[in-house]
Amino acid sequence: MAIRVTHGWQVQSNIQRLTSSRSNIAQLQEQAYSGKKLERASDGAQYWNMVETLSSNQRDQGQYTENSSRAQSILSIADNTLGSVSNIIKRVKELAIGASSETAVAEYHSAALTEIDSLKEQLVGFANQDYAGRYIFAGTAYDTPPYDAAGTYSGSTDEPSVQVSRQSQVLQGLDGSSVFNGSVDIFGMMDDLSAALGAEDADGVFDLIDEVDASLDQVLMAQQRVGTNQRRSEDLAEVAQQIDTTLQGLISEKVDADPIAIYTQINAMQSTYEATLQISAGAFQRSLFQFL
C-alpha cells in the first residue's frame, strides 16, 4: 500500500529540520565564542567521562606540585639549620680538645665554659626552628616549640609527611628527639661538658670527645635524610609537572575547538538552513493556497 505524503506532513518535517539546524548552529556558535567543543555532558557524552577523569588527574598533579613545593621549602630550612648545628658541634669539639690538653689553664676552662653555655642556647634555638609558624623539629606536633631552655623535648615522635605522587610521600618535618636526643643526648652531653669545664676536669672533658663525635654523626645522618627527601620531592615535582602538561594536551584534544573548522561548519549549516527555510516557505504557501 502506497503511503501518501501530505503537504502538512512536509511542512511539519521541514519545521523539525529547521529547529534542529538552529540548535546545531547555536551550539557551534557557542563553541566558537568559548573556544571549547565540550561545555557540558550533553555536548559529547561519549567523551565527557574521559575528560572528567583527565581533569581529575590533572588536579591531582597540581596538588602534588603544590605539596612538593611546600615540602621543599620546609626541608631547605631543615637542611640549613642542621648545617648550622653541625658547625656548632664542630666548635664544641674544638673547645673540648683544647680544654682537655694538659697545658690548658683555668682561664681557658672558664672561657670555654662560657662559650659552651652560649652554644647550647644557640642549639636550643635551632632545635626550635620554625617555618611560617610551623616548628620543623616538633614531629607532627608542629604548632608549638618542641624544646624548653634546658633542651627537654615535648614534641611528637611521629613525623609529618605529604603526598607528592599517587604512591610517594616526603617528609615535611622531623622528630627532633631523634636528631638532638637520639643515641646521644646532645643537650645532655653539653651539660656534662659544661660541668667538667666548671670543675676544671680535663680528663672528664677528654672522655666526652667521643660523645661529641657521635653527636656530629647523628646530626649528619639527619641531614642526609633531609637531603634524600629533598631530592625525591624535586624529582617528583618535575614528574608531576610533566604529567600535568601531558594531561592538558589530552584534554585539549577532547575539549578545545578549532575556530576555523567551526565557522566552516556554521556557514555550511546556515546555507542548508536557508535552503530548508525556502523549501518550507514554498510548502507552507502551497498548503495555505489549498486551504483557501
N, C-alpha and C positions, 0 to 999 in steps of 0.2 A: 504494500500500500504506500503510495507516494505521500510524502509529508509536505503540506502546503506552508510555505514561509510567508507570513503576512507582513505588510509594511509596519504594523505595530511592533511585531517581534524584532524587525530590523532596527527600528528606532530605539527600542529598549536595549538591544545588543550594543548599538553604537554608543549609547549613553554610558553603558558599563565600561566600554573600552576607553571612552574619554575620561571617565573618573579614574580608571587605573593609570592612564597616561599622565594625568595631572599629578597623581600621587607619586609616580616614579620621578617625574621632573622635579617636584618639590624636594624629594629625598636627595636627588643628585645635587640640587642647588644648595641644600644644607651641607652636603659633603664638601662642595666647592668652597663654601664660606668658612667651614670649620677646619678643613684640611684633613678630615677623618672619614674613613669609609664606615667604621663601626662606631656608633654613638650609644647604641643600646642593643640588647639581646635580639630584638626583632629585626635589626638590620642584617644580621648574619648569624642565625642561631647555631649553625654548624661550626662556626669559628669562635663563638663567644666564650665558651668554656675554656678553650685553649688560650685565648687572650687573657682571661681572668687568672688562669694558672700561671702564665708567664708573668703577669703583673704582680701576682703574689710573691713569686720567686724573686722578682726584681726588688720588691720592697724589702724582702729578707736580706738581699745582698747590700742594700743601702744601710740597713740596721747593723749588719756585720761590720761594714766600713766605719760607721759611727762608733760602734763599740771598740773596734780596734784602735781608732784614733784616741779615744779617751784612755784606753789601757796603755797605749804608748806614752802618753803624757805622764801618767802616774809612774810607769816603770822607768821613764827617763829621770824623774825626780828621785826615785829609789836608787837608781844606779849612781847618780851624782852624790847622793847622801852617803851611800856605802863607801864610795871612793874617799869622801872626807873622813869617815870613820876609820878607814884603813890608814890614812895619814896620821890620825891621832894615835892609833895603836903603835905605829912605827915610831912616833915620837916618844911614846911611853917606853918602848924598848930601849931607845937611846938613853933615856933618863935612868932606866933600871940598870943598864950596863955601866953607866958612869957612876952610879951610886954604889954598885957592888964592888967597885975597884978598891984595892987596899989603900990606894993613895987618896981616896975621896975624904974630904974633910967635912966637919959638921956644917959649915956654911953651904956646901954643895947639897947635902942632905936636906937642909932647910929650904933651899931654893927649889929643889926637885919636888919636895912635898907640896909647896905652894902651887907649882905648875901642875902636878898630878891632880890635885883637887880641882883646879880650873879646867883641866882636860876632862875630868869626869863630868863636870857641869855641862861642858860642851857636848859630851856624848849623850847625856840625857836629852839635851835639846834636839840633837839629831834623831834620837830614838822617837821623839815626839814630832818628827817632821810631818807636815800636812800639805795637802794639795787641794786648794779650793774648799777648805774646811774638812777634808777627808784625811784622817790620820793613816799614813801609809803602813806603819808597823803595828797596827792595832788588830790585825786579822779582820774578821767580819764585824767587830765592834768598833768600826772606824769613825764613829760620831764623837768619841771622846778621847782625850790624850791617854795613851796606854801606860805611861810611866810617871811615877812620882819623883820627887827630887832625889830620893835615895836609890832609885833605879829598880823599884819593885814594879813588876808587870801586872796590869789589871785588864789587859786586852783579851782577845779571843785566840784560841789556838787553831781555829778554823780560818782558812784563807779564802778571801773573796776572789771569784773568777767571773769572767764574762764570755758569752758565746761570740766567736769570731768566724765561725763557719758552721755548717749543719752538724758537724761531728767534732769540732775542736773548741776548746776554751783556753784562755790565757789568764794569768794572774793579774789582778789589779789591786794588789796589796799583799803584805806578808805578815806571818805570825812573828811578832817581834821577839817573843821568848825563844824562838829557835835561832834567831840572829844574835841576840845580846845575852841570852841566858841558856844557851844550849849545853853542849858538853862542858863548856867553860862559861861560868857566870862572869861576864866581863866587868860588870859593876862591882861584883864581889872581889874579883881579882884586884881591881884598882883600890878598893878599900883595904885589902890586905897589904898592898904595896905602900899605901899611904901610912898604914900602921907601922910597917917595917922601917920606913924612912923616918917617921917620927921617933922611933926608938933607936935610930942610927944603927940598925941591924943590917950590916952589909951582906951577911950570909943569907938572911931572910929575903933580902931583895934579890939576891942571885937565884935563890930557889924558885922565885916567881917568874923568871925569864921564860921558862918553858911554857908556862900558862899564857904569857903574853904572846908567844909564837902561836900557840893553839888558838888564841883569840883571833889573831890575824887570819889564820886559815879558815876559821869559822865564818868570818865576815866575807872573805874572798869567795867561799862556797856559795853564800847567799847572793853575792854579786853575780856569780856565774849563773845561778838560777834566773836572776832578773834578766841577764843578757840573753839567755835562751828563750825566755818568754817574749822579750822584745823582738828578736829576730822572727820568731814564729808569728807574732802579731803583724809585723811588717809584711811578711810573705803572704799571709792570708788576706791582708787588706788589699794587696795588689791583685790577688786571685779574685776577690770579691768585686773589685772594680772591673776586671776583665769580663767576668760573668755578667755583670750589670750591663756593660756595653753590648755584649752578645745578645742578651735578652731584649734590650731596647731595639736592636736590629730586627729580631724575630717579631716583636710586637708591631714595629713599623710596617713590616711586610703585610701584616694582617689588618692593621688599623689605618695607616696613613694613606691618604688619597692622592692620586695623580691628577692635578687640576686640568691639564691639557686633555687627558682621556675623558675626564668628567664632562668638560664643556663640549667635547665632540659628541658624547652620548646625549647631552642635553639638546644640542642642535638637531641631532637625528630624531630624537623623541618629539621635539617641537614640530618638525616637519611632518612626522607621522600623525601627531595630534591635530595639526591644522588640516591635513588631508581627511582624517576621520571626521573632523568637525564639518568640513564641506559636504562630505557624503551624508552625514547625519542631517545637516540642514536641508539637503535636497530631499531626503527620505521623509523628513518631517513635513516639508511643503507638499509633497505628493499625498501624504496621509491627510493633511488638512484639506486639500483640494477634494479628495474623495469624500471626506466627511461632509463638506459643503455640498 
